[in-house]
Amino acid sequence: MIITYIQRHPFSRLLMPFAGGIIGGDAYFFYQRQALSLYTTAETSFWLSPLLPVWICLSGFLLLFAAYFLSRKYRFNYLYGIVVFLCCFALGAGITEGRLHRTDFPFSDKAEVYQAVIQETPETKERSILCRVRIEGKVGADNLWVEKYNHTALLYLSKDSASTTLKQGDRLWVHARLMPPTNNSNPDEFDYVRYFLRKGGSATAYVPEGHWQVVGYETSRTLRQASLDYRRRVIELYQCLGFQGDNLAILSALTVGDKENLSENILETYSIAGASHVLALSGLHIGFLYALLFFLLSRLWKRWGFFKPFGLTIILLLLWAFAFFTGLSSSVVRSVMMCTLVTLSCLQPEKPLSMNTLAATAFLMLLYNPLWLFDVGFQLSFTAVSAIILIQPKLYALFAIKQREAAKKNALKHSELYTLFAIKRREAAKKNALIYIKLYTLFALHRLLRYVWGLLTVSVAAQIGTAPLVIFYFHRFSTHFLLTNLWVIPLVTVILYSAILMLLLTPFPTLQHGFARVVDILLDIQNAGLRQIEHLPVSSVDGLWTDVWEILLFYLSLLFLFRCLKLRTVRSIYTALSCLFLFSAYHTVSICLSLPQRSINFYNVRNCPAVHCLTNSKYSWLACADSLPDTTRLYRTLRPYWSHIHLVPPKMVTTDYSVPGFAFHNHLVFYAGKCICLLHDNRWQGKISSQPLNVDYLYISNGYNGNITELTSLFHIHTVILDSSLPAYRSNSLKKECGQLAIPYISIKDRGALCIRL
C-alpha cells in the first residue's frame, strides 16, 4: 500500500533520497571539520576534498545515462530506478556540502585589520553591540588590500556612545582576531556551531573600544537591505500611530516579522498558551493573506474564466510584495514560495493541494537552499501541512457521518423542513414568520458549527503532526491548544486584515489614527485572553525530553496507524501494534539509561561559576561561588540536560549549608569524600595553616587576583580547574604556574563541561 502510494506521488520518490543526501552531505561536512583538526596526512586529503561530492554526482549522472538504455531489457528494468535514487542522493549531498563550504574562511593566529560592512540594524546586548557584517577583505599596513573576501561574520563591539550610533550600511575598519564559532560543550546544549554555519556565518570576534572606526557608508543596497529599510519605516509608522509596548511588538511580529522587541513575559505567555506560532511570521499569516486575495479575485474568474491566469498572477505579485515589506526573511520567503507553487497548481483541474504538490514544493525549495531542511520553521510547516492533508479529512468526516445518519433517521422531517424553507418560504414567512426565523437560525448555526468543527479538526491534525517536533526542540507541550486556536486564530485573522486596511489608509491620517485605536483594542483583547489561558490549571507540561530516534519511531508508528485505519486488515493492525510496541520499548529503555548518576559537574557557562553535585535520585545541589549569583543563563543552558536525566531544579546553595552527605562551608564543598574549593575572591590571602587541607579540586574563577603558589601552604591541591570566566591572559598565567608546580589542571573554556563520576 505504501509503495503504491509513493508511486502515485512521484515527487515523494525524489524527495526522500534528496533529503537523505542533504543529511549525508551535512554530516560529511562536519566530519571534515573534525577530521581536519585531527589529521593532516596526505592519505586523507582526497576524502576531505570539497570536490568529492561533485565527482560522485557526476558519476551518478553518467550511470543514469547508461542505466536508461540498459533498463529497456527486462532483467535490468529495476536498474534505472536505483540509479535515479542514487543520483538524487548525490545531488542533495553535493549541493549541501558546496553551500556549507562557502563559509570556509582563512583564519589568522593574530589580530588583523579587516574592512566590513554592517548588513543589518545593530542589536543592543547587555554589554556589547552585535553587528552582522560582510567581511570585504583584509587591509594592509599601507591601507591597501591584502586579500578580498565575501564572508559573513558577527562582531561584538564594546558598548559605548560611539558604537550605539552605528547603523546599517556603515563601512568599518576593525582590528580584531576573527575566530571560528565554538560550542561550550555542555551536555545536551544547543549546537551553535552547526546553526551558525547553516545560516551562512563564517567567523565571530570581539572588538574592544578604540579598535574600530567608520571609514564610509555603502550607498548601494541589496534587495534584502532595501526590504529591511521599508520594514523599519512600517514600524516607525506604527510608533507614530500610538502603538507601544507589547502591542507594538506583537503587531510588528504579526505583520512585518520583527520580533526584536518582544518581551520575555509576552513570549512566555504565548509559549505556555500554545500560540507561539502566530508570532513567527510564516505560513499561517501568508495563508490568511492568500485566502483573502483568493476570495476577492476568484469571484471575477468564476464569472469570466479567461481572467483566472491574470488573477493568479496578481495574487503572486501581492504575496511577493508582502514578503518584500517583511524584510525577505527566510520563513516568509519559504511560505510565499509554497503559496506560489500551490497557486500555479490551481491551473490544473485536479485537487491543487496534495501530497505530490507538497513534495514538489519541498523538493524545489530544498534545491534552492538545501540547508532549509534543518530549519525548525521549515520542518514544522511541512509537517503540519502534511498532517492536515492526511489526517484532517478523516477527522472532519466523523461529524459528517453522524450528520448523514441523523438525516436518514429523520428523512421525512428533513424533507418537510426543506420544502417549507425552499419551496414555500414566502407563504411560510407570511403565515409562520417565527418558523422562518427558526429555520434561518438553524441553517446559520449549522454553518457556524461546521466552521468550528473544521477549525478544531485542523488544529488537532496539525498538533498531531507537530507535537513530537515541538517537544524535541522546545521540551514543552501546551495542553490547551484547542482553546488557544479557537481564540487566537479568528483574532489574528481580524488583526491582520485590520492592519492591512490601516496601512491602506495612510493617505487619510485622521481615519488611520482612528482605525489604529481599533487595532490596539483587538491586540489588548487577544493578549488578555491568552493570559487567562496561561493561568488555567496544567496549561503546559514542561521538562519533556525526546531524541531523534524516538521522533522517527513516532512518525513511523503514526504512518502505520494511519494505514491500519484505512485498510483495517489483520496484517495492518499487527504492523501498527508492532511499531507502537517498538516505540514504547525504546522510550522505556531510554528513560532507564538516562537516570541521573552520582557525580560532580563543572559547566562551561559564562559568568556563572558553580559546582553541581548530583545524587542517584532526582535531587541535587548547586553550590555557587557568588553569594548573589545570576543563574538565569545557567538554567536556560542546562534545562534540556536536566530534563533529559529527569532531574528537578537543583537546590541552590550560596551560604553555609549542611545536610547528610553534603556540606558547604566557607566556599568549601564536601561531597562523596571529595573536597572542592570555590576560589572567586581573595579570602584566603595572608592566611597560614599548620596542616594543609586536602583539596581534590581547586576551582578558580574570575575575581581571584592571587597566584596558586601562595595557596600551597593552606591546601594540598590535587587538580586545578580553571573556569571560563577567567580572562585569557589570566588563564594562561595560571596554566603556566600549574606547570611549574607540577599540578594537573583542566581548562573549562578549552575542554568544555567536566563531569566526574563518583
Secondary structure by P-SEA (a helix, b strand, c coil): caaaaaaacaaaaaaaaaaaaaaaaaaaaaaaaaaaacccccccccccccaaaaaaaaaaaaaaaaaaaaaccccccaaaaaaaaaaaaaaaaaaaaaaaaccccccccbbbbbbbbbcccccccccbbbbbcccccccccccccccccbbbbbbbcccccccccccccbbbbbbbbbbcccccccccccaaaaaaaaacccbbbbbcccccccccccccccaaaaaaaaaaaaaaaaaaaccccaaaaaaaaacccccccccaaaaaaaaaacccccccccaaaaaaaaaaaaaaaaaaaaacccaaaaaaaaaaaaaaaaaaaacccaaaaaaaaaaaaaaaacccccccccaaaaaaaaaaaaaacccccccaaaaaaaaaaaaaaccaaaaaaaaaaaaaaaaaaaaaaaaaaaaacccaaaaaaaacaaaaaaaaaaaaaaaaaaaaaaaaaaaaaaaaacaaaaaacccccccaaaaaaaccaaaaaaaaaaaaaaaaacccaaaaaaaaaaaaaaaaaaaaaaaaaaaccccccccccccaaaaaaaaaaaaaaaaaaacccaaaaaaaaaaaaaaaaaaaaaaaaaccccbbbbbbcccbbbbbbbccccbbbbbbccccccaaaaaaacaaaaaaaccccccccccccccccbbbcccbbbcccbbbbbccccccccccccccccccccccccccccccccccccccccbbbbcccccaaaaaaaaaaaaaacbbbbbcccccbbbbcc
